[in-house]
Amino acid sequence: MPQIHFVNEKLTVDAAEGENIRTVARRNGVQLYDGPHKVLNCRGLGHCGSCNVIIRKGSENCSKKGFLESLFKWVHPLLGIKILSNEGKDVRLACQTKVYGDVEVETHPPINWHGEKFWS
């Protein structure tokens, strides 16, 4: 049985194989959403992009990025800013990421609105 370690919450929980991170987080009281997204989100359909997390370890134990996650790359100015703000890190949508082995997840990744080299 895969285990998900939520770094910020210092919590390790069991997940069923093939279960998505959002479902496991909600079942165990881990808050994935900030501000108005706590109420106004897409309920796990992958449309809002507000349940983004960073996979610190175990990305090989996660499902591959699907169409909806790849779409945010192309809709950058309107919807994908928060998801694209952590270049070089494995940023995923919790609702679209299924786990098949142990993973380490960071919730609420910091937002870098202007990119790494905007001011230089």
VMD Tcl script that draws the C-alpha trace (Angstrom):
set ca {
  {0.00 0.00 0.00}
  {1.51 3.35 -1.06}
  {2.20 6.03 1.52}
  {1.95 9.78 0.96}
  {4.05 12.02 3.18}
  {2.69 15.59 3.33}
  {5.79 17.63 4.16}
  {4.22 20.89 5.40}
  {1.69 19.06 7.54}
  {4.25 16.51 8.84}
  {1.75 13.76 8.13}
  {2.21 10.34 6.51}
  {-0.91 8.47 5.39}
  {-1.76 5.31 3.48}
  {-3.37 5.47 0.05}
  {-4.94 2.84 -2.12}
  {-2.92 2.07 -5.24}
  {-4.18 4.28 -8.08}
  {-5.89 6.77 -5.76}
  {-5.35 10.47 -6.47}
  {-3.59 12.79 -4.02}
  {-6.60 15.10 -3.62}
  {-8.85 12.29 -2.39}
  {-6.26 11.11 0.14}
  {-5.59 14.68 1.35}
  {-9.28 15.46 1.86}
  {-9.91 12.17 3.67}
  {-7.08 12.97 6.11}
  {-7.84 16.66 6.71}
  {-5.01 18.10 4.60}
  {-6.03 21.49 3.17}
  {-4.99 21.84 -0.48}
  {-6.80 25.08 -1.29}
  {-6.06 28.70 -0.39}
  {-8.40 31.66 -0.04}
  {-11.54 31.60 -2.16}
  {-10.50 28.29 -3.71}
  {-11.52 26.58 -0.46}
  {-15.09 27.07 -1.69}
  {-14.69 27.93 -5.37}
  {-12.85 25.02 -6.95}
  {-13.65 22.48 -9.63}
  {-14.17 19.60 -7.15}
  {-11.37 17.50 -8.60}
  {-12.09 17.83 -12.31}
  {-8.71 19.41 -13.09}
  {-10.09 22.67 -14.49}
  {-9.20 25.27 -11.86}
  {-5.54 24.43 -11.17}
  {-5.83 25.41 -7.51}
  {-4.89 22.02 -5.99}
  {-1.32 22.17 -7.23}
  {1.38 20.43 -5.21}
  {5.09 19.72 -5.62}
  {6.16 16.09 -5.73}
  {9.46 16.19 -3.83}
  {10.24 12.48 -3.92}
  {8.70 9.55 -5.70}
  {7.57 11.19 -8.92}
  {8.30 7.87 -10.63}
  {5.51 6.41 -8.46}
  {2.94 8.85 -9.86}
  {0.83 8.74 -13.00}
  {2.08 10.64 -16.04}
  {0.78 14.13 -16.72}
  {-2.46 13.98 -18.62}
  {-4.04 16.37 -21.07}
  {-5.49 18.72 -18.46}
  {-2.16 19.20 -16.68}
  {-0.36 19.75 -19.97}
  {-3.00 22.27 -21.02}
  {-1.99 24.70 -18.27}
  {1.36 25.17 -20.00}
  {-0.42 26.72 -22.99}
  {-2.97 28.77 -21.04}
  {-0.26 30.43 -18.94}
  {-1.45 34.06 -18.87}
  {-5.03 33.26 -17.87}
  {-5.05 30.13 -15.74}
  {-1.66 28.50 -15.37}
  {0.36 31.16 -13.58}
  {0.33 29.41 -10.21}
  {1.17 26.04 -11.72}
  {3.99 27.36 -13.91}
  {5.53 29.44 -11.13}
  {7.88 26.74 -9.86}
  {10.03 25.84 -12.83}
  {12.46 23.01 -12.24}
  {10.16 21.40 -9.68}
  {7.67 18.62 -10.31}
  {4.44 20.60 -9.92}
  {1.27 18.55 -10.35}
  {-2.46 18.84 -9.85}
  {-3.38 16.75 -6.80}
  {-6.73 15.80 -8.35}
  {-5.08 14.40 -11.48}
  {-2.07 12.66 -9.90}
  {-2.56 9.00 -9.03}
  {-0.07 7.27 -6.75}
  {1.32 3.77 -7.23}
  {4.10 3.89 -4.62}
  {5.48 6.08 -1.84}
  {5.61 9.84 -2.54}
  {6.56 12.99 -0.67}
  {4.26 15.95 -1.36}
  {4.60 19.66 -0.59}
  {1.26 21.46 -0.44}
  {0.82 25.19 -1.06}
  {3.94 25.78 -3.18}
  {5.12 29.41 -3.19}
  {4.07 31.60 -6.10}
  {6.75 33.24 -8.23}
  {4.63 35.53 -10.41}
  {7.47 36.82 -12.58}
  {9.75 33.84 -13.13}
  {13.29 33.33 -11.94}
  {15.01 35.87 -14.19}
  {12.35 38.57 -14.59}
  {14.28 41.39 -12.87}
  {17.80 40.50 -14.00}
}
mol new
graphics top color blue
foreach p $ca { graphics top sphere $p radius 0.5 }
foreach p [lrange $ca 0 end-1] q [lrange $ca 1 end] { graphics top cylinder $p $q radius 0.2 }
display resetview
